Amino acid sequence: MSFLLPCPNCGPRDVYEFRFGGEYLKRPGPDAPSEAWVEYLYLRANEAGAQNEWWYHRLGCRGWFLALRDTRTNAVLEVYRPDEKRA
């Protein structure tokens, strides 16, 4: 299924120009227990509804950004650079 994904640098583009980077999760600290790292690396909520996700614009500006996307409808609610807003 194709949809438009608005890149913060390049504007709306076909989703096939991008690579999905996974759900946004807060990275554990360097002294975090191994269980926290296992959860960060392997466990995903994969919930139906709005979720923050990483996207990479591979055929455009080659930049990473975050998108708030409804996984049920693929409607993109918001996009922003990681330094613009805390997800």
SULWO-V70553 format. One record per backbone hydrogen bond with DSSP energy under -0.5 kcal/mol. NH is the residue of the N-H (numbers start at 1). CO is the residue of the C=O. E is the energy in kcal/mol with one decimal. If there is no record, write none. Layout:
nh=NH co=CO e=E
nh=NH co=CO e=E
This chain:
nh=5 co=13 e=-3.2
nh=6 co=4 e=-0.5
nh=7 co=5 e=-0.7
nh=7 co=11 e=-2.5
nh=11 co=7 e=-2.1
nh=13 co=5 e=-1.7
nh=15 co=3 e=-2.0
nh=17 co=14 e=-2.2
nh=18 co=15 e=-1.8
nh=19 co=56 e=-2.2
nh=21 co=54 e=-3.1
nh=22 co=54 e=-0.6
nh=24 co=52 e=-2.6
nh=32 co=29 e=-1.8
nh=36 co=33 e=-0.9
nh=37 co=33 e=-1.2
nh=38 co=34 e=-2.3
nh=39 co=35 e=-2.2
nh=40 co=36 e=-2.1
nh=41 co=37 e=-2.6
nh=42 co=38 e=-2.5
nh=43 co=38 e=-0.7
nh=43 co=39 e=-1.0
nh=51 co=69 e=-1.9
nh=53 co=67 e=-2.2
nh=54 co=22 e=-3.1
nh=55 co=65 e=-2.5
nh=56 co=19 e=-2.3
nh=57 co=63 e=-2.3
nh=58 co=17 e=-0.6
nh=58 co=56 e=-1.5
nh=59 co=17 e=-1.8
nh=60 co=57 e=-0.9
nh=62 co=57 e=-2.0
nh=65 co=55 e=-2.3
nh=66 co=80 e=-3.0
nh=67 co=53 e=-2.4
nh=68 co=78 e=-3.1
nh=69 co=51 e=-2.3
nh=69 co=67 e=-0.8
nh=70 co=75 e=-2.7
nh=71 co=49 e=-2.5
nh=71 co=69 e=-0.8
nh=74 co=70 e=-2.5
nh=77 co=68 e=-2.8
nh=77 co=75 e=-0.7
nh=78 co=68 e=-1.3
nh=80 co=66 e=-2.4
nh=84 co=81 e=-1.7
nh=85 co=81 e=-0.9
